[in-house]
């Protein structure tokens, strides 16, 4: 699972579903040069969004993917 303190690029590499969520919210953070040193919380909130809500959605999708892979 990911947290507010997780690095954007590390999370995106480990969990590709993050890209889908970022696109849904219009966040271009994954392609941004700042993302290498920015946390999920910083990146999401810098766009005026509630980081907790977006991170909860990311974690829910990660859990669903992992459950599907375990089947």
C-alpha positions as CSV (number, residue, x, y, z in Angstrom):
1,X,0.0,0.0,0.0
2,X,1.0,3.6,-0.5
3,X,1.0,6.6,1.9
4,X,1.1,10.4,1.6
5,X,4.9,10.1,2.1
6,X,5.4,7.6,-0.8
7,X,7.5,8.9,-3.7
8,X,5.4,9.5,-6.8
9,X,7.8,7.8,-9.3
10,X,8.5,4.8,-7.1
11,X,4.8,4.2,-6.5
12,X,4.0,4.6,-10.2
13,X,6.7,2.1,-11.2
14,X,5.5,-0.4,-8.6
15,X,1.8,0.1,-9.1
16,X,0.9,1.1,-12.7
17,X,-2.7,1.7,-11.6
18,X,-1.5,5.0,-10.1
19,X,-1.2,6.4,-13.6
20,X,-4.8,5.6,-14.3
21,X,-5.9,7.4,-11.1
22,X,-3.7,10.4,-11.8
23,X,-5.1,10.7,-15.3
24,X,-8.7,10.5,-13.9
25,X,-7.9,13.6,-11.7
26,X,-6.0,15.4,-14.4
27,X,-2.6,15.0,-12.7
28,X,0.4,15.0,-14.9
29,X,2.7,14.3,-11.9
30,X,4.1,11.1,-13.3
31,X,5.6,12.9,-16.3
32,X,6.7,15.9,-14.3
33,X,10.4,16.4,-13.5
34,X,9.6,17.3,-9.9
35,X,7.9,13.9,-9.3
36,X,11.3,12.2,-8.7
37,X,11.6,14.1,-5.4
38,X,7.9,14.7,-4.6
39,X,5.6,12.6,-2.4
40,X,2.1,11.6,-3.3
41,X,0.7,14.0,-0.7
42,X,2.7,16.9,-2.0
43,X,1.9,16.2,-5.7
44,X,-1.8,15.7,-5.2
45,X,-2.3,18.6,-2.8
46,X,-0.3,21.0,-5.1
47,X,-3.2,20.5,-7.5
48,X,-5.8,21.5,-4.9
49,X,-7.1,17.9,-4.3
50,X,-7.6,16.0,-1.1
51,X,-4.6,13.7,-1.0
52,X,-6.3,11.3,1.5
53,X,-9.2,10.7,-0.8
54,X,-7.0,10.1,-3.9
55,X,-4.6,7.8,-1.9
56,X,-7.5,5.8,-0.5
57,X,-8.7,5.3,-4.1
58,X,-5.2,4.2,-5.2
59,X,-4.9,1.8,-2.3
60,X,-8.3,0.3,-3.0
61,X,-7.4,-0.3,-6.6
62,X,-4.0,-1.8,-5.6
63,X,-5.8,-4.2,-3.2
64,X,-8.3,-5.2,-5.9
65,X,-5.5,-5.9,-8.4
66,X,-3.6,-8.0,-5.8
67,X,-6.7,-9.9,-4.9
68,X,-7.4,-10.7,-8.6
69,X,-3.8,-11.8,-9.1
70,X,-4.1,-14.2,-6.1
71,X,-7.0,-16.0,-7.7
